Amino acid sequence: MLIKIILSLSFLLITFCQSEIDEKTSIKDSIINSSHLDGLYEEINVSGITLGIIHIYSEYPDYTWIGDDDEGIACVDDAARALIFYLNHNQDNNDIESLNKAKYLIEFLIFMQSENGLFYNFIFDDYSVNKTHKNSVNQPNWWSWRAMWALSESIAVFKSIDINLTKRITGSLSSVIIAFKDQQSVSKKTIYVKGIELPTWLPQKYSSDQAALIILGLTNFYNNTTDSSVLPYLNDLCDGILIMQKGDSLNLPFNAFLSWQNLWHAYGNSQSYALLKASSVLKREDFLLAAISEINYFYKFLMNENYLSSFYIDKKNDEYIPIETKQYSQIAYNFRVMVYACMEAYNITKDSSYASMAGEIASWFLGNNIAESQMYFPSSGICYDGINSQNTINKNSGAESTIEALLTLLAIEKNSVSKKVLNKYLVQNTN
């Protein structure tokens, strides 16, 4: 019944130039190449424990490891991303090497968890933990939530093959969830900033982008443990994200979810994907419809604009006015989140237009972008770090860009419709 309601709504009618795709059409071999990521991966020994780390930076033209004096050589953020990739790569290809890497990356994440349940982010080249850098302290921030999400993705894979590791993963998740609950605001008040209504109970009060990561972690945790104590928190976070959705099908910003206060930025904006995942657990149709609305209208707007990097909004005469709009830089992390949302929308509705849309968005990696430059190279697995202007490409290939590209393309290749759409651009760029 729910699907019929969704499909009957006018906003599901998205037009693409391509005609309906024959699922039986032959599709090119995989363009997933983990060679560059594998080169960033290293196993280290700390106090007799083998840990898997991902080196943060890799610079053009030789792409050797590069560390940072202030941050370190590796971080939880990238280990979590890589863990999700290797888990999926193992599941899709029965690749034992990916499974082993996933185990050691889990060990690294658990090693980086502090007594308060949250995570430090960086380690130095002597393998000591960086506990002082502003982007590394054990606080409720991106790296703690990303570790939560990655570990929650691990349970389903290891629960049938490694009981002891699964218990340790579950214990680690339980600790970070307790830390999240302890800092979560019980107040459900809203405030107005420049005339724009905002919730005050998301991470850092207004961070709907970080809330999305927590939702993904809690949803997986519930699905694997049936611990219903997380459900009220899931509802509260999703309700807060709904308040961050502004505009409508005809008016800017076209049902976009703001990232923080009156700011929207492209990176990490996975609210639609999180709402779609949570809607299945919570049986909340409003979450599903809100996510579908952003995909149908805001994503299409971004595509027509050759994508944006960020903007703020003001409110005047009951209209939202975008200000300080920026188009650059454009990075892989901007596009993976949209592809994940589109593919999940397809999984729920079975409407192939969402799979087609995912393929079109992913074509950014193969040269369908404002710079008309190929960003991902199947022959090496390198993904450039970003488009800085219409004529300037950052040809470094650090961990974040590399992994976000691989995650995107792995999702595309799971679906014959999206894969065929992407293959239109692969014909032009075969490097």
N, C-alpha and C positions, 0 to 999 in steps of 0.2 A: 504493500500500500504506500509506504513511504517513497519508494522509488517512482511509483506512478505520479505521486504529487510533485516530486522534484522535476521529473521529465516533462510535466505539463506546464511548468512555469516558463515564461518567455525568456528568462535570462539564461536558459540552458541552450538557446539556439545561437551558437557561435559559428560564424561563417569562415571557412577557409577556402583558398583557391583550389586546393587539390580535391579531386573527386574521391569517392569512397574507395578505401584500400582493400584489395583482395588479400585476406590473411594467408592464402596459400602461396602468394608470390614469394619467390626465392629471395632470401635476405643474405647480405654479405656476412662474412665471418666476423667474429668479435674484434672490436678495435680496442678492447681493454688491454693495456700493457702496464703491468705493475713494476717494470724494471727500474724506473727512476725511484719510485717509492721504496722498492726493495733496497736500493742503494742508500737511501736515507735511514733505513732501519739498521739498528745495531744491538747486539746483545752484550750486556755488561754484567759484571758480578759485584754485588754490594753485600758485604757481610755473609758471603756464602750463598746468596740468592741470585739467580739469573733473572735479570730484568730486560725487557725489550723497550728500547727508546727510539724515537724518531727525531733525527736532527732537523733543527728548525729551518735553517736557511741554506740555499744552494744557488750560487750566482753564475750567470753567463760570463764567459763562454764555456768554461770547463765543468761547471756544475759540481764542484767539490763542496764538502761540508763547510759551513760558515757558522760560527757561534756569535754570541753577543756578550761583551764584557759585563754589561749590567744585568742582563737576563740570564744567560747561560747557554747551554747547547741543546737542550731538549725540554719539552713541556708536556703537561697533562692534556692541554687543549689538543695538540696534534696526535698524541698517543691515543686519545679517545676517538678522534676521527679515524685514525688508521685501524683501530680495533674494529670499528663498525664496518670498514671496508673489508678487512680480512675475514671477518665472520661471514659476510655476504658472499665473498669470493669463494670461500670454502663451501658454503651451502650450494652455490650455483655450479661449482666445478669439482666438488669432492676433492679439493686440493689440500693435502695433508700439510704442506709447508705453510699455507695460510693459517691453518688451524693452530699449528705450533707457534707461529708469530702472535696469533691472538692470545694464546695462553701467557706468553711472556709480557705482552702489553698489559694484560690484566694484572700481572704481578707488579708491574711498574705503577699502575694506578693505585693499587692497594698500598704499595710502599709510600706513595705520596699523600696518603690520607692521614690527617692529623687526629689528635685525641678528641677534638671537638666535632669530629665527623666530617668536616669540610676538608678541602684539598689545597695543598701548596701546588704551585704551577710549574716552576722551573727548577732544573738542576744545573750545577756548574760542571766544568770539565773534570773536576776531581770527584764528581758524583755526590757532592754535598748538596743539600736542598737549599734553594734560595728562599729564605723566609722573610725577606725585607722588601724586595721590589714591589711596587704598588700593584703590579699585575701578577704577583705570585703569592701574596699572603693568603693564609687559610681563612677566607671570608666567603660569605654568600655571594658569589659572583660567577661569571661565565664558566670558568674552568671547573668549579665544583659541580655545576649543573650539567656540563658536558660530560664529565666523568660519570655522573649519575645516569645519564641517558645511555652511554656506551656500556656500562656495566649491566644495565637493565636489558640491553639487547643480547647480552651474553648468556643469560640464564637459560633461554630456550634452546640454545645450541649445546650447552655443556651438561644440562640436567640428566641427559640420557647416556653420557659418556664419561663424566668425571664428577662423581657425587661430592667428593671432598672439596674440589675447586668450586662447585656450585654453592656449597654451604658458605665458603669464604666470600664469594661474590654476594650472596644474599645478606650475609652479616655486614659487609661493607655498605651495601645499599641501605640496609636498615639504619645504620649509623648516620648516613648523610640525610636520610629522610627525617630522622629525629631532629637533626640540626636545622633542617628546613622548617619543620613544624615549630621549633622553639623560637625562630625569628619571624614567623609569619604573623602578620597583624590580624587581630580579631575584629578590628573595626572595619565596617563596610561603608564608610563614608566616601563621598565623592567631593572633589573641589573643582573650582574653575580657574584655569590659567589662560589669560588672554581671551576670556569668553568661551573656552573649550572645556567641556566636562571631562574629568579624569578620575579614575579610581585611585585609591590610596593604599591598597592592600596587596599590590603586586611587589615583586622584588624591587628594592630601592623605590618603593611606592608606586612607580609608574612604568616599570620595565616590562612591557608585554612581550618583548623578544626573549628575555631571559625566562619569563613565565612559561613560554612555549616549550623550552627545553625541559623544565621541571615537569610539565604535563606529560611529555613523552616518557620520561623516566617513571613517573607514578603510574601511568597507564600500563606500561610493560610490567611493572612490579605487581600491580593488581592482577593482571592476566596470568601471571606465573605463580602467585601466592594466594590469590583470593582474599588478601588482607583488606577488608572493607573500611578500615580506619582511614585510608587515603582518599576515599571517595568524596567526603565533604570538601577536602582541600582541592581536589580536581574541579569540583563544581565552582568553588570560589574563584580559582584562577581563571577558568574559562569565562565566568561571568564578568570578571575584570577586563579580560581581553575584548569582550563584546562592546564594552563601553569605549574602548579605544578605536573602534571602527567608525570612520567618519565619511560623510558624503553619501551618495546613492548612485543609482545606475546612470543618471543624467548629469550629476554635478560633482565637481572635484571635492575630494580626491577619489571618487568612484569606489567607495567601500573599502578603502585601504585601512589596514590596521596600523595605527601609529606605533612607533617603537618605544619612545620615551617622551613624556610630556607632549609637546606639539611637534615633535620631530619624527619624520619617517626616514629610515635609511634602509638600503637594500640588503646589506649583509645581515645574515642571521635572522631574517624576517620570516620565521617559520610558523607564524601563528595559525595560518590556514591549515597547514599539515597537522599541527597539534590538535586543533579543534576537530578535524575530521577523525583523527585517531580516538579522541576522547568521546566523540559523539556515539561511537559504537558501544563503548563501555557504559556510558551514562544514559544512553537512550534519550538524548536531548536533540530534537530535530532543529532547534534554533541554532545550535552550534554548527551543525552541518550546513544549514542554509546560509549562515553568515560567511563561512569559509567559501562556499560555492560562489557567493556574490563577489567576494574579492577576486577570485580566480576569473570569473566571467568578465568583470568590468575593469578592475584595476590592472590586472595582468595584461589584458588586451590594450589598455591605455599605455602601459610601459612599452609593450612591443611596438606600438605605433610611434612612440617617441624615441625609438632606438635605445630605450632603457635610460633610467635615471639612477643616480647614486644616492641622492638625499634631497630633502626639502623640509621646510617648516611650514606650518599653516597658521594663519590668523583668521579670526572670524569677524566679519563686518556685514551688518544688515542680514543676519541669518545665513550668510554664505561663507564658505571656507575659501580663503585666498592663499594659494601657495606663495611662499617667499623664500629667498635664498636657495633657489633650485640649483642643484649641481648634477652634471651628467657624468663626471669622473671623480675618482677612478672607478672603472668597472672591473670586478674581480670574480673569480670562479665561485666564491662563497655567495655572491649575489644571485647566482643562477641555480645552484643546486637546490636551494630551499623552494624555489618556484616549481622546479621539476618534480620534487617530492610531493608537493601539494597537488599538482595536476595528476600525477600517477595515482595518488590515493583517491582523488575524486573519481578517476576512472574505475578503480577497484570497487568503489561503493556504488556508483551509478551505472557502470558498464556502458557509459556514453563514450564512444571512441573519439569524439572531438577533444576530450581532455588528453587522451594519449597523443593525439596529433599535436595539440598545443605544447605538450611536454617536448616532443621532438623538435618543434620549431624553436622553442626556447633554448634547448641544448645545442642547436646549430650555431649558437654564438661561439662555441668552442672550435668550430670548423670554418670560421671565417664569415659567417652571417652576422656581422657586427658593424658598428659605426666606423671602425678603422679598416674594415675589409681585410682583416688579418687573421690567419689561422692561429689559434691559441693553444690547442692541444695537438700533440703529434703521436699518432699510433705507433710509429716506428721506435720511439724511445720512451713513451709514457711521460714526457715532459709537458707541463702546462705552464705557460708564461704567467707571471704574477699579476698582470693586469694591463688594461688600456688606460693610459694617463691623459691622452688627448686623441683627437682624430688621427694624428700623425705620429704619436709616440707610444711605443709598446715597451713595457717593463719585461725584459727577456729573462730575468731571473726566474727560478722555478723552485720556490720554497715548499715546505711540507703542506701548508694550508692549501695553496692553489693546486698542488699535485693531487692531494687526497680528495678535495672537493670535486675536481674534474672527474676522477675515477668513480666516486660515489654517484655522480650525475649520470655518467655513461653506463654504469652498471644497472642503474634503475631503468634507463632507456632500453637496454638490451633485454630486459625481462619481458618486454611487450613487443609483439611483431608490428603493431601499428606505429608506435613511436619510433621504433628502430628503422622502419622503412622511410619515414619522414626524414630522419637524420641522414639516412644514406643518400638522399638527394644531394646533400652538401659534401658527403664523403667522396663522391665521384669527382668533384672539382678539386679536392684537397687530399691527395693520397700519400702524403709524406709519412 
